[in-house]
Amino acid sequence: MKAIVSPLSPFARKVRVTVLETGLSDSVSLENVSTSALESHPVLVAANPLGKLPALVREDGPMICDSRVICRYLDSLGGGRLYPEARTWEVLTLEALADGMMEAAVLMAYEHRLRPEEKVFPDWVEAQWQKVSRTLSVIDARWMSHLAGPLDAAQIALGCALGYLDLRHDARAWREGNDNLAAWYETFAARPAMQATVPA
C-alpha cells in the first residue's frame, strides 16, 4: 500500500501522522511528490484524477482519496481507536473544523503565491482568515475538554492545521487570544509522530 503525499501539505501530513500513530509504517510506503495548484504531478494524477493530495493506492482495491477518508481507512486497519464510537460525531465535527481551517489557510497561501501582487484580492484573503480566526476562538472556548481526552483523528487534524498556520501564516499570530489552544498545541506538537512530520 502506498500513500502519495507532500512534505508541505497539511492534508498529507494528517495521513503521515496517522500512519505513525496507528503503527502502520511497515504496511504503508510514502511517496513524496511535488505539486502545485497549477500543475499536478503525473504520479498523483495516475492515482487520483482530481490531482489532489493525498491519495492512497491499495493493492486490493481502488485508490482512496481525501485525507478524512484515508485516515479513517488507516485507523480501521490499525485498531480503530482514532474514531471511537462513543465520540464519533464530536471527532468528525472537530476534524471537519480543522480541515476547514486548512482549506482556508491553503487558499490564502495560494492567493499570494500564484497571483501577481497587483491582482491579489486582500478582502478575499481576510475573509479566509476570518474563517480561521473564528474557528480558533470556538475551539479554544468550547473544545478543550475534548482535546484533553485520548488521542483521536480530530486532534491529529487540528495539530496539522495549527502546524500549517505556523508554516505559512506565522505573522498572523494565531496564539494571541487562544491561550488554551496554544498550550495544548505545544504539548501535542511534541509527540514523536508530529516531530517526525514537521515540514522542512
C-alpha positions as CSV (number, residue, x, y, z in Angstrom):
1,M,0.0,0.0,0.0
2,K,1.4,3.4,-0.9
3,A,0.4,6.9,0.2
4,I,1.1,9.7,-2.2
5,V,1.9,12.7,-0.1
6,S,3.8,16.0,0.0
7,P,6.1,17.3,2.8
8,L,4.3,20.7,2.9
9,S,0.6,19.7,2.5
10,P,-1.2,19.8,5.9
11,F,-3.7,17.2,4.5
12,A,-0.9,14.9,3.6
13,R,0.7,15.5,7.0
14,K,-2.5,14.2,8.6
15,V,-2.0,10.9,6.7
16,R,1.7,10.7,7.6
17,V,0.9,11.3,11.3
18,T,-1.9,8.7,11.2
19,V,0.4,6.1,9.6
20,L,2.8,6.6,12.5
21,E,0.2,6.8,15.3
22,T,-1.6,3.6,14.1
23,G,1.7,1.6,13.8
24,L,1.3,1.1,10.1
25,S,4.7,2.3,9.0
26,D,5.7,-1.1,7.8
27,S,2.5,-1.5,5.8
28,V,2.3,1.9,4.1
29,S,5.1,3.3,2.0
30,L,5.1,7.1,1.5
31,E,5.9,8.6,-1.9
32,N,6.5,12.4,-1.8
33,V,5.6,14.3,-4.9
34,S,5.8,18.0,-5.8
35,T,2.6,19.5,-6.9
36,S,1.0,22.9,-7.2
37,A,-2.4,24.5,-7.8
38,L,-1.5,24.9,-11.5
39,E,0.2,21.6,-12.2
40,S,-0.3,18.1,-10.7
41,H,2.4,15.5,-10.6
42,P,1.9,12.7,-13.1
43,V,2.2,10.0,-10.3
44,L,-0.5,11.8,-8.4
45,V,-2.9,12.2,-11.4
46,A,-2.4,8.5,-12.2
47,A,-3.7,7.6,-8.7
48,N,-6.3,10.4,-8.3
49,P,-7.8,12.1,-11.3
50,L,-8.5,15.1,-9.2
51,G,-4.8,15.6,-8.8
52,K,-5.3,16.4,-5.1
53,L,-3.1,15.2,-2.2
54,P,-3.1,12.9,-0.5
55,A,-4.0,9.6,-2.3
56,L,-3.8,6.1,-1.0
57,V,-3.0,3.4,-3.6
58,R,-4.2,-0.1,-2.5
59,E,-3.2,-3.5,-3.8
60,D,-6.6,-5.0,-3.0
61,G,-9.0,-2.3,-4.2
62,P,-9.4,1.1,-5.8
63,M,-7.5,4.1,-4.6
64,I,-8.8,6.2,-1.7
65,C,-8.7,10.0,-1.7
66,D,-9.4,12.8,0.7
67,S,-7.5,12.9,3.9
68,R,-10.5,12.2,6.1
69,V,-11.4,9.1,4.2
70,I,-7.8,7.9,4.1
71,C,-7.3,8.5,7.8
72,R,-10.5,6.6,8.7
73,Y,-9.4,3.7,6.5
74,L,-6.0,3.6,8.0
75,D,-7.5,3.7,11.5
76,S,-9.7,0.7,10.6
77,L,-6.5,-1.2,9.8
78,G,-4.7,-0.1,12.9
79,G,-7.2,-1.0,15.5
80,G,-10.0,1.6,15.2
81,R,-9.1,3.8,18.2
82,L,-8.9,7.2,16.4
83,Y,-12.6,7.3,15.7
84,P,-14.1,6.0,18.9
85,E,-17.8,5.0,18.6
86,A,-18.7,6.8,21.8
87,R,-17.4,10.1,20.5
88,T,-17.8,9.7,16.7
89,W,-19.8,12.8,15.9
90,E,-17.5,15.0,18.1
91,V,-14.4,13.6,16.4
92,L,-15.8,14.0,12.9
93,T,-17.0,17.6,13.7
94,L,-13.7,18.8,15.1
95,E,-11.9,17.1,12.3
96,A,-14.1,18.9,9.8
97,L,-13.4,22.2,11.6
98,A,-9.7,21.6,11.4
99,D,-9.8,20.6,7.8
100,G,-11.8,23.8,7.1
101,M,-9.1,25.9,8.6
102,M,-6.5,24.1,6.5
103,E,-8.6,24.8,3.4
104,A,-8.9,28.5,4.1
105,A,-5.2,28.8,5.1
106,V,-4.1,27.0,1.9
107,L,-6.3,29.3,-0.2
108,M,-4.7,32.3,1.4
109,A,-1.2,31.0,0.6
110,Y,-2.2,30.3,-3.0
111,E,-3.6,33.8,-3.4
112,H,-0.2,35.3,-2.6
113,R,2.0,32.7,-4.2
114,L,0.1,32.3,-7.5
115,R,-1.2,35.8,-8.3
116,P,0.8,38.9,-9.3
117,E,0.9,41.3,-6.4
118,E,-1.4,43.7,-8.1
119,K,-4.1,41.0,-8.6
120,V,-4.1,39.7,-5.0
121,F,-7.6,40.3,-3.5
122,P,-7.0,41.5,0.0
123,D,-10.6,41.4,1.1
124,W,-10.9,37.8,0.0
125,V,-7.7,36.9,1.9
126,E,-9.1,38.5,5.0
127,A,-12.4,36.7,4.6
128,Q,-10.5,33.4,4.6
129,W,-8.5,34.4,7.7
130,Q,-11.7,35.3,9.5
131,K,-12.9,31.7,9.0
132,V,-9.7,30.5,10.6
133,S,-9.8,33.1,13.4
134,R,-13.4,32.4,14.3
135,T,-12.8,28.6,14.4
136,L,-9.7,29.0,16.6
137,S,-11.7,31.1,19.1
138,V,-14.6,28.5,19.2
139,I,-12.1,25.6,19.7
140,D,-10.3,27.5,22.4
141,A,-13.6,28.3,24.2
142,R,-15.6,25.1,23.7
143,W,-13.4,22.1,22.7
144,M,-10.6,22.0,25.3
145,S,-12.2,19.1,27.3
146,H,-12.3,17.0,24.1
147,L,-8.7,17.9,23.3
148,A,-7.8,16.7,26.9
149,G,-9.1,13.2,26.1
150,P,-7.3,10.2,24.4
151,L,-5.7,10.7,21.0
152,D,-8.2,10.8,18.1
153,A,-8.3,11.8,14.5
154,A,-9.6,15.2,15.3
155,Q,-6.6,16.0,17.4
156,I,-4.3,14.9,14.6
157,A,-6.2,17.1,12.1
158,L,-6.1,20.1,14.5
159,G,-2.4,19.6,15.2
160,C,-1.6,19.6,11.5
161,A,-3.8,22.6,10.9
162,L,-2.0,24.6,13.6
163,G,1.4,23.5,12.3
164,Y,0.4,24.8,8.8
165,L,-0.6,28.2,10.3
166,D,2.9,28.3,11.8
167,L,4.4,27.4,8.5
168,R,2.6,29.7,6.1
169,H,0.9,32.4,8.3
170,D,3.1,32.8,11.3
171,A,2.7,36.6,11.1
172,R,-1.0,36.2,11.9
173,A,0.0,35.2,15.5
174,W,-2.9,32.7,15.9
175,R,-1.9,32.0,19.5
176,E,-2.9,35.5,20.7
177,G,-6.2,35.2,22.5
178,N,-6.2,31.5,22.2
179,D,-4.1,30.6,25.2
180,N,-5.7,27.3,26.0
181,L,-5.3,26.0,22.4
182,A,-1.7,27.3,22.3
183,A,-0.8,25.4,25.4
184,W,-2.5,22.2,24.1
185,Y,-0.6,22.5,20.8
186,E,2.8,23.0,22.5
187,T,2.3,19.6,24.1
188,F,0.7,17.9,21.1
189,A,3.4,19.1,18.7
190,A,6.0,17.3,20.8
191,R,4.5,13.9,20.0
192,P,7.0,11.8,18.1
193,A,4.7,11.5,15.1
194,M,4.3,15.2,14.9
195,Q,8.0,15.8,15.3
196,A,8.8,13.2,12.5
197,T,6.5,15.0,10.1
198,V,7.4,18.7,10.7
199,P,7.6,20.4,7.2
200,A,11.1,21.2,6.1
